[in-house]
Amino acid sequence: MSHIKVKINKVNNLTDARYFAAMGVDYLGFCCNTGTEMYCSPSKIKDITSWVQGPTFVLEFDGWQSEEEIKAIIATELGQAVHFGAFATYGDTFEIPVFKDFILENLLEADFSEVDYPVFRSDKNYLDLTDKELKVLKEELTAKKAFLDIHFDIDTLPKILDTLPIYGLVIRGGEEEKIGFKSFEELDNIFEILESNLS
């Protein structure tokens, strides 16, 4: 697997989980936001992870939950890390590694305390970033063990890897086309590029 760490967000089926584990990803994330499209219940997370070995399992929260709710789910030991959304503001600390989203356009004002792995997010496509945004992004990626979560085209990925000192990359899971079946052609291409980027 690539030396770049890979985290998969919003896994909600065994097909995805087994594919990504076979590809050697480092982290599998499960959405714990009730009422959302990609929500994965604790029982479903347990079912999926019982079939998968290798990745660290991450419990994902948008940040509107109480600390008590989050700690109750952490106590189930379904995950070994947590990932909070950009608007999460928790005063307490958690005894497992913490990922947290930070909006790329606001990085200069961001508070990275109590965060093990910042995740720099943008709704823009990589090619639409301004020179100033790219400069700030490169500086922050150089200084931190941060993950990049941004839209990109497959053809652009080699340029991103050559231009930015990326520690980790976020990729998303998705729905199955039918139970037990899904096309992974595009993802295969991404992992092939990451593998070829080994140094």
C-alpha positions as CSV (number, residue, x, y, z in Angstrom):
1,M,0.0,0.0,0.0
2,S,1.0,3.6,-0.6
3,H,3.1,5.4,2.1
4,I,0.3,8.0,2.1
5,K,-2.3,7.1,4.8
6,V,-5.8,6.5,3.5
7,K,-9.0,7.0,5.4
8,I,-12.3,5.9,4.0
9,N,-15.3,8.0,5.1
10,K,-18.9,6.8,5.5
11,V,-18.6,3.1,5.0
12,N,-22.0,1.4,5.3
13,N,-21.7,-2.0,3.7
14,L,-19.6,-5.1,3.9
15,T,-18.7,-5.0,0.2
16,D,-16.9,-1.6,0.6
17,A,-15.3,-2.6,3.9
18,R,-13.8,-5.8,2.5
19,Y,-12.6,-4.1,-0.7
20,F,-10.9,-1.3,1.1
21,A,-9.4,-3.6,3.7
22,A,-8.0,-5.7,0.9
23,M,-6.5,-2.6,-0.6
24,G,-4.6,-2.0,2.6
25,V,-6.3,1.3,3.7
26,D,-5.4,2.5,7.2
27,Y,-8.8,3.7,8.5
28,L,-12.4,2.7,7.9
29,G,-14.9,5.4,9.0
30,F,-18.5,4.7,9.9
31,C,-21.1,7.5,10.1
32,C,-22.7,7.7,13.5
33,N,-25.1,10.6,12.7
34,T,-28.6,9.3,13.1
35,G,-31.1,10.3,10.5
36,T,-28.5,10.8,7.8
37,E,-28.3,8.9,4.5
38,M,-25.1,7.1,5.3
39,Y,-25.9,6.4,9.0
40,C,-24.5,3.1,10.2
41,S,-26.0,1.8,13.5
42,P,-23.8,0.3,16.2
43,S,-25.2,-3.2,15.4
44,K,-24.4,-2.7,11.7
45,I,-20.9,-1.5,12.5
46,K,-20.3,-4.5,14.7
47,D,-21.6,-6.8,11.9
48,I,-19.3,-5.2,9.2
49,T,-16.2,-5.0,11.3
50,S,-16.5,-8.6,12.5
51,W,-15.6,-9.6,8.9
52,V,-12.7,-7.2,8.4
53,Q,-9.2,-7.1,9.7
54,G,-6.4,-4.6,9.2
55,P,-7.8,-1.0,9.2
56,T,-8.4,1.1,12.3
57,F,-12.1,1.6,12.7
58,V,-13.2,5.3,13.1
59,L,-16.6,6.5,14.5
60,E,-17.7,9.6,12.6
61,F,-19.8,12.4,14.2
62,D,-20.9,15.7,12.7
63,G,-20.4,17.4,16.1
64,W,-24.0,18.1,17.2
65,Q,-24.0,15.2,19.6
66,S,-23.4,15.6,23.3
67,E,-20.1,14.5,24.8
68,E,-22.0,12.0,26.8
69,E,-23.5,10.4,23.7
70,I,-20.2,10.2,22.0
71,K,-18.5,8.7,25.0
72,A,-21.3,6.1,25.3
73,I,-20.6,4.9,21.8
74,I,-16.8,5.0,22.3
75,A,-17.4,2.8,25.3
76,T,-18.8,0.1,23.1
77,E,-15.3,-0.3,21.6
78,L,-16.7,-0.4,18.1
79,G,-14.0,2.1,17.0
80,Q,-10.5,2.9,17.9
81,A,-10.7,6.6,16.8
82,V,-13.2,9.3,16.3
83,H,-13.7,11.8,13.5
84,F,-15.6,15.1,14.2
85,G,-17.1,17.5,11.7
86,A,-15.8,21.1,11.2
87,F,-18.3,22.7,13.6
88,A,-17.7,20.3,16.5
89,T,-16.6,22.2,19.7
90,Y,-15.9,19.8,22.6
91,G,-14.3,21.0,25.8
92,D,-13.5,17.5,27.0
93,T,-10.8,15.2,25.7
94,F,-11.2,11.7,24.3
95,E,-9.0,8.8,25.1
96,I,-8.6,7.7,21.5
97,P,-7.1,9.4,18.5
98,V,-9.2,12.3,17.1
99,F,-9.7,13.4,13.5
100,K,-11.4,16.7,12.9
101,D,-12.5,18.5,9.8
102,F,-11.2,22.0,9.1
103,I,-12.5,24.1,6.2
104,L,-9.6,24.8,3.8
105,E,-10.6,28.4,3.3
106,N,-10.4,29.1,7.1
107,L,-7.2,27.3,8.0
108,L,-5.4,30.4,9.2
109,E,-7.9,30.8,12.0
110,A,-8.2,27.2,12.9
111,D,-7.5,25.8,16.4
112,F,-5.8,22.4,16.1
113,S,-5.5,21.7,19.8
114,E,-6.7,18.3,21.0
115,V,-6.7,17.1,17.4
116,D,-4.4,14.2,16.4
117,Y,-5.2,14.3,12.7
118,P,-6.6,17.5,11.1
119,V,-8.6,16.9,7.9
120,F,-8.5,19.8,5.5
121,R,-11.7,19.9,3.6
122,S,-13.0,22.0,0.7
123,D,-16.1,21.7,-1.5
124,K,-14.0,23.0,-4.4
125,N,-12.3,20.9,-6.9
126,Y,-8.5,20.9,-6.5
127,L,-8.1,22.6,-9.9
128,D,-10.3,25.5,-8.7
129,L,-8.1,26.4,-5.7
130,T,-6.5,29.8,-5.8
131,D,-2.7,30.3,-5.6
132,K,-3.2,31.7,-2.1
133,E,-5.3,28.7,-1.0
134,L,-2.7,26.3,-2.4
135,K,0.1,28.2,-0.6
136,V,-1.7,28.0,2.8
137,L,-2.6,24.4,2.2
138,K,1.0,23.4,1.4
139,E,2.3,25.2,4.5
140,E,-0.2,23.6,6.8
141,L,0.3,20.1,5.3
142,T,4.1,20.5,5.7
143,A,3.6,21.4,9.4
144,K,1.0,18.7,10.4
145,K,0.1,15.1,10.0
146,A,-3.0,16.2,8.1
147,F,-5.4,14.5,5.7
148,L,-6.7,16.1,2.6
149,D,-10.4,15.8,1.8
150,I,-11.1,17.5,-1.5
151,H,-12.8,16.8,-4.9
152,F,-10.3,15.8,-7.6
153,D,-10.3,14.2,-11.0
154,I,-8.4,10.9,-11.4
155,D,-6.1,12.6,-14.0
156,T,-5.3,15.3,-11.5
157,L,-4.3,13.0,-8.6
158,P,-0.7,12.5,-9.7
159,K,-0.2,16.3,-9.8
160,I,-1.7,16.6,-6.3
161,L,0.7,14.0,-5.0
162,D,3.7,15.7,-6.7
163,T,2.7,19.2,-5.5
164,L,1.5,18.7,-1.9
165,P,3.3,17.0,1.0
166,I,0.2,14.9,1.8
167,Y,0.3,12.7,5.0
168,G,-3.1,11.2,4.4
169,L,-6.0,11.2,1.9
170,V,-9.7,10.9,2.5
171,I,-11.9,8.8,0.1
172,R,-15.6,8.1,0.5
173,G,-17.5,4.9,0.5
174,G,-20.8,4.6,-1.2
175,E,-24.0,2.6,-1.7
176,E,-23.9,-0.9,-3.3
177,E,-25.5,-1.2,-6.7
178,K,-27.2,-4.2,-5.3
179,I,-26.4,-6.3,-2.2
180,G,-22.9,-7.7,-2.5
181,F,-22.1,-6.0,-5.8
182,K,-20.4,-2.8,-6.7
183,S,-18.1,-1.5,-9.4
184,F,-14.7,-0.4,-8.1
185,E,-13.1,0.6,-11.4
186,E,-12.6,4.3,-10.4
187,L,-11.3,3.4,-7.0
188,D,-9.0,0.8,-8.5
189,N,-7.5,3.6,-10.6
190,I,-7.0,5.8,-7.5
191,F,-5.2,3.0,-5.6
192,E,-3.0,2.2,-8.6
193,I,-1.9,5.8,-8.7
194,L,-1.2,5.8,-5.0
195,E,0.8,2.6,-5.3
196,S,2.8,4.1,-8.2
197,N,3.6,7.1,-6.0
198,L,5.6,5.0,-3.5
199,S,9.1,6.4,-2.9
